Amino acid sequence: MVDESEQIEVVNQPDRGEQAEPRVAMVVVAHPDDAEFGCAGTLAVWAQEGYDVYQVIITDGSAGGPDEATDVGPEARRRVVETRQGEQRAAAAVLGVRDVIFLNYPDGTLEPSIELRRDLVRLFRRYRVSRLLVQSPERTWRPAYQIGRYHPDHLASGQAALAAVYPAAQNPWDFPELLEEGLPPHRVAEVFIMGAPTVNYTVDISTTIDLKIEALRAHHSQLASHFAMLERWMRTGAADRGARHGMGYVEEFHRAQNF
């Protein structure tokens, strides 16, 4: 919930000319489907506005099988990984995402390690990212704590991504081995945090809400059994956020600029 005293920046179109770098947007999340829940409408808007959009999925998604499963061995996990990664690629295609990058860290045990930070810095430098979307490394307690929202992997993903942005991505002294890979320092100009305790940036997704729903529908193994209820929930939530700002459907973030 947004405090009425907060200043929310309402955005219908992406900012123009903020830097000379290529217009590259990247979202870093823990699991397949995390981006579709948190920012799919925004990704689709940016893709339509000419950004090259990339998704980075940190874990392999192997712990996302059925809750009633009794076989959770290696072969069962392999099948889950194949299914979920295929679903993620299908969802990305709906949104106009150029590519999906899977880092394949084990699902359910993610930590904001130095190794993960290096992997993310490598991507930020390689793709010369100008806009980055990440998960919040902090919990929100208002109006009430939502248990299902704060998977430990989500928190670890956000912490690792923010640590990679600053100072490591732009500091030649961090991970000097990346210089040997031909990856010079790069400053990520804007960071957008999903599910942050404080939001200050609002994107109108009225033209892309249907794409968001279609992308979520691609995650059949996770959502098919209750998709009608989920769609109502997603549309209602986006509309409620929009109503607060005199808009249609909305996604909200905390936006930070890296000067």
C-alpha positions as CSV (number, residue, x, y, z in Angstrom):
1,M,0.0,0.0,0.0
2,V,1.3,3.4,-0.9
3,D,1.2,6.2,1.7
4,E,-0.7,9.1,0.2
5,S,2.2,11.4,1.2
6,E,4.6,9.6,-1.1
7,Q,5.6,11.2,-4.4
8,I,4.9,8.7,-7.1
9,E,6.4,9.3,-10.5
10,V,3.7,8.3,-13.1
11,V,5.1,7.1,-16.4
12,N,3.3,6.4,-19.6
13,Q,6.4,6.1,-21.8
14,P,10.1,5.4,-21.0
15,D,12.4,8.3,-20.5
16,R,14.3,9.4,-23.6
17,G,18.0,10.1,-24.0
18,E,19.1,9.4,-20.4
19,Q,22.4,8.0,-21.7
20,A,24.2,7.2,-24.9
21,E,24.4,3.5,-24.2
22,P,22.2,1.1,-26.1
23,R,18.7,0.8,-24.7
24,V,19.0,-2.5,-22.9
25,A,16.7,-3.6,-20.1
26,M,17.3,-6.7,-17.9
27,V,15.3,-8.4,-15.2
28,V,17.0,-10.6,-12.7
29,V,14.8,-13.0,-10.7
30,A,15.1,-16.2,-8.7
31,H,12.6,-18.5,-10.5
32,P,10.7,-19.0,-13.7
33,D,7.4,-17.0,-13.5
34,D,8.8,-14.5,-11.0
35,A,9.2,-11.8,-13.7
36,E,5.7,-12.5,-15.1
37,F,4.2,-11.8,-11.7
38,G,6.3,-8.8,-10.9
39,C,6.9,-6.8,-14.0
40,A,5.7,-8.5,-17.2
41,G,3.5,-5.5,-18.2
42,T,6.5,-3.2,-17.9
43,L,8.8,-5.5,-19.8
44,A,6.3,-5.6,-22.7
45,V,5.9,-1.8,-22.7
46,W,9.7,-1.4,-22.8
47,A,10.1,-3.9,-25.6
48,Q,7.4,-2.1,-27.6
49,E,9.3,1.1,-27.1
50,G,12.5,-0.3,-28.5
51,Y,14.4,-1.7,-25.6
52,D,16.3,-4.9,-26.0
53,V,14.9,-6.9,-23.0
54,Y,16.5,-9.8,-21.4
55,Q,15.4,-12.1,-18.5
56,V,17.9,-13.7,-16.1
57,I,16.6,-16.7,-14.1
58,I,19.1,-17.5,-11.4
59,T,17.9,-20.9,-10.2
60,D,17.0,-24.0,-12.2
61,G,13.5,-24.1,-10.9
62,S,13.9,-27.7,-9.8
63,A,12.0,-27.3,-6.5
64,G,8.9,-26.2,-8.3
65,G,7.2,-29.6,-8.8
66,P,3.8,-30.6,-7.4
67,D,3.3,-30.1,-3.7
68,E,1.9,-33.7,-3.4
69,A,5.0,-35.3,-5.0
70,T,6.7,-38.2,-3.3
71,D,9.4,-38.7,-6.0
72,V,11.7,-35.8,-5.7
73,G,14.8,-37.5,-7.0
74,P,17.3,-36.4,-9.7
75,E,15.2,-37.6,-12.7
76,A,12.0,-36.0,-11.4
77,R,13.9,-32.7,-10.8
78,R,15.4,-32.9,-14.3
79,R,11.8,-33.1,-15.8
80,V,10.7,-30.1,-13.7
81,V,13.7,-28.1,-14.9
82,E,12.9,-28.9,-18.6
83,T,9.3,-28.1,-18.2
84,R,9.8,-24.8,-16.3
85,Q,12.5,-23.5,-18.6
86,G,10.4,-24.3,-21.6
87,E,7.5,-22.4,-20.0
88,Q,9.7,-19.5,-19.3
89,R,10.9,-19.2,-22.9
90,A,7.3,-19.3,-24.0
91,A,6.3,-16.5,-21.6
92,A,9.3,-14.4,-22.7
93,A,8.2,-14.7,-26.4
94,V,4.8,-13.3,-25.5
95,L,6.4,-10.2,-24.0
96,G,8.9,-9.5,-26.7
97,V,11.9,-10.5,-24.6
98,R,15.0,-11.1,-26.8
99,D,16.5,-13.9,-24.7
100,V,16.3,-15.8,-21.4
101,I,19.5,-16.6,-19.5
102,F,19.4,-19.4,-17.0
103,L,22.2,-19.4,-14.4
104,N,21.0,-22.8,-13.0
105,Y,21.8,-22.3,-9.4
106,P,20.0,-25.0,-7.3
107,D,16.4,-24.0,-6.5
108,G,15.5,-23.4,-2.9
109,T,19.0,-22.9,-1.5
110,L,20.0,-19.6,-3.1
111,E,22.5,-17.4,-1.3
112,P,23.8,-13.9,-2.3
113,S,27.3,-15.4,-2.8
114,I,30.4,-13.8,-4.3
115,E,30.1,-16.3,-7.1
116,L,26.6,-15.2,-7.9
117,R,27.6,-11.6,-7.7
118,R,30.4,-12.2,-10.2
119,D,28.0,-14.0,-12.6
120,L,25.6,-11.0,-12.5
121,V,28.3,-8.4,-12.9
122,R,29.5,-10.4,-16.0
123,L,26.0,-10.1,-17.5
124,F,25.6,-6.4,-16.7
125,R,28.9,-5.7,-18.4
126,R,28.4,-8.0,-21.3
127,Y,25.0,-6.7,-22.2
128,R,25.7,-3.0,-21.2
129,V,22.4,-2.9,-19.2
130,S,20.8,0.5,-18.9
131,R,17.6,-0.5,-17.0
132,L,17.6,-3.3,-14.4
133,L,14.6,-4.8,-12.6
134,V,15.3,-6.8,-9.5
135,Q,13.4,-8.4,-6.6
136,S,13.3,-6.7,-3.3
137,P,15.8,-7.9,-0.7
138,E,13.5,-6.6,2.0
139,R,10.1,-7.7,3.3
140,T,7.1,-5.4,3.4
141,W,5.0,-5.5,6.6
142,R,2.1,-3.2,5.6
143,P,-0.8,-3.7,5.4
144,A,0.1,-7.3,6.4
145,Y,3.0,-9.6,5.9
146,Q,2.4,-11.9,2.9
147,I,4.0,-15.2,3.6
148,G,4.0,-16.5,0.0
149,R,5.6,-13.4,-1.3
150,Y,8.9,-13.7,0.4
151,H,10.6,-16.9,-0.7
152,P,14.2,-16.9,0.6
153,D,15.4,-17.2,-3.0
154,H,13.6,-14.0,-3.9
155,L,15.4,-12.1,-1.1
156,A,18.7,-13.6,-2.0
157,S,18.2,-12.7,-5.7
158,G,17.5,-9.1,-4.8
159,Q,20.4,-8.8,-2.5
160,A,22.8,-10.3,-5.0
161,A,21.6,-8.2,-7.9
162,L,21.9,-4.9,-6.0
163,A,25.4,-5.8,-4.8
164,A,26.4,-6.5,-8.4
165,V,25.1,-3.1,-9.5
166,Y,27.2,-1.1,-7.1
167,P,30.1,-0.9,-7.0
168,A,31.1,-4.1,-8.7
169,A,29.7,-3.6,-12.2
170,Q,31.3,-0.2,-12.6
171,N,34.5,-0.8,-10.6
172,P,37.5,-2.2,-12.4
173,W,39.0,-3.3,-9.1
174,D,36.1,-5.7,-8.5
175,F,36.5,-9.0,-10.2
176,P,39.6,-8.1,-12.3
177,E,39.3,-11.4,-14.1
178,L,36.3,-10.0,-16.0
179,L,38.7,-7.4,-17.5
180,E,40.7,-10.4,-18.8
181,E,37.4,-11.6,-20.4
182,G,37.1,-8.4,-22.3
183,L,34.4,-7.0,-20.1
184,P,35.2,-3.4,-19.0
185,P,33.3,-1.7,-16.1
186,H,29.7,-0.5,-16.9
187,R,27.4,1.7,-14.9
188,V,23.7,0.5,-14.8
189,A,21.9,3.8,-15.0
190,E,18.5,2.8,-13.5
191,V,17.4,0.1,-11.1
192,F,13.7,-0.8,-10.5
193,I,12.9,-2.9,-7.4
194,M,9.7,-5.1,-7.4
195,G,7.9,-5.5,-4.1
196,A,9.9,-2.8,-2.3
197,P,8.7,-1.4,1.0
198,T,8.5,2.0,-0.6
199,V,7.4,2.7,-4.2
200,N,8.1,5.9,-6.1
201,Y,7.6,4.9,-9.8
202,T,4.4,3.8,-11.6
203,V,4.2,2.3,-15.1
204,D,0.9,2.3,-16.9
205,I,0.5,-1.2,-18.4
206,S,-3.0,-0.7,-19.7
207,T,-1.9,-1.6,-23.2
208,T,0.0,-4.7,-22.1
209,I,-2.0,-6.2,-19.3
210,D,-3.4,-8.8,-21.7
211,L,0.2,-9.8,-22.6
212,K,1.0,-10.1,-18.9
213,I,-1.9,-12.5,-18.4
214,E,-0.9,-14.5,-21.5
215,A,2.7,-14.7,-20.3
216,L,1.5,-16.0,-16.9
217,R,-0.7,-18.5,-18.7
218,A,2.4,-20.0,-20.3
219,H,3.5,-21.3,-16.8
220,H,1.0,-24.1,-17.1
221,S,2.7,-26.5,-14.7
222,Q,2.6,-23.9,-11.8
223,L,-0.7,-22.0,-12.4
224,A,-3.2,-24.0,-14.6
225,S,-5.1,-25.5,-11.7
226,H,-6.2,-22.0,-10.4
227,F,-5.6,-19.7,-13.3
228,A,-9.1,-18.2,-13.5
229,M,-8.8,-17.0,-9.9
230,L,-5.2,-15.8,-10.5
231,E,-6.3,-13.8,-13.5
232,R,-9.0,-12.0,-11.5
233,W,-6.5,-11.3,-8.8
234,M,-3.9,-9.9,-11.1
235,R,-6.3,-7.7,-13.0
236,T,-8.0,-6.4,-9.8
237,G,-4.7,-5.6,-8.2
238,A,-3.3,-3.8,-11.2
239,A,-6.6,-1.9,-11.6
240,D,-6.6,-0.9,-7.9
241,R,-3.1,0.4,-8.2
242,G,-4.1,2.3,-11.3
243,A,-7.1,3.9,-9.6
244,R,-4.9,5.4,-7.0
245,H,-3.1,7.4,-9.8
246,G,-6.0,8.1,-12.1
247,M,-4.8,5.5,-14.6
248,G,-5.9,2.1,-15.9
249,Y,-3.7,-0.9,-15.0
250,V,-0.5,-0.3,-13.2
251,E,2.8,-1.9,-12.0
252,E,4.7,-0.1,-9.2
253,F,8.4,-0.1,-8.3
254,H,11.0,1.7,-6.3
255,R,13.2,3.4,-8.9
256,A,16.8,4.4,-8.1
257,Q,19.1,6.3,-10.4
258,N,22.8,5.5,-10.4
259,F,24.6,8.8,-11.1
